Amino acid sequence: MNQATIDPATMVLHELRAPLGLMATAARSAADECQTEDLRQRCQMIVRAAEGMLRTANQLFQLNRAASAETIEPFRPFDVAMQLADTLRGFDVRVALLADAAAMGAQTLGVPERFEALLHSLLTNAMDHSDLGVPVTVELRTFEGALRIEIRNRPALVARHKGLGLGLAIADALAERAGTKVVRERHGEEYRVEFAIGLVPSAG
């Protein structure tokens, strides 16, 4: 690969992800082996800090890819969602991916990187506002010629992430570029975020 043709921001973000992942893994292992509660809590603080930075680096990496990608092509959203979920699980993030047969095989026409960046942004926001270790669910389902993508999580009773709402603004901007809109609502203890994209009609 010719490094001269790679965007500098992409190179930096790519190089940050591996050491941050290693830091989180090492701190998590140390926390499991700690003999005292005080030391264990300190190690867990390192885990949370490293994981937070890792999620931010991953999100920026996805946003940078989405901003530079313009090629419109047919792709399967489920395939993109599955790859993203597998990547996050590699960092010990609990992501449940649900879809029926129709949603698994559904194709859309667009920029795959934009879809991935939008989904990643919404997942990151959900993880930041959930308690540690609580799973986030992603469900894909077809409805009247469209594919609906829903992200569900249970927000933490005590807010552990205080920001300026930048995550929401980024997700909304990505959704606009992808030709969709993010809808957010709360049902009891569950928080749901949803957006829809058009599908390529099946042949025959």
Buried (B, 14 or more C-beta within 10 A) or exposed (E): EEEEEEEEBBEEBEEBBEEBBEBBBBBBEBBEEBEEEEEBEBBBEBBBBBBBBBBBBBBBBBBBBBBEBEEEEEBBBBEBBBEBBEBBEEBEBBBEBEBEEBBBEBBBEBBBBBBBBBBBBBBBBBBBBBEEEBBBBBBBBBEEEBBBBBBBBBBBEEEBEEEEEEBBEBBBEBBEBBEBEBEBEEEEEEBBBBBBBEBBEEEE
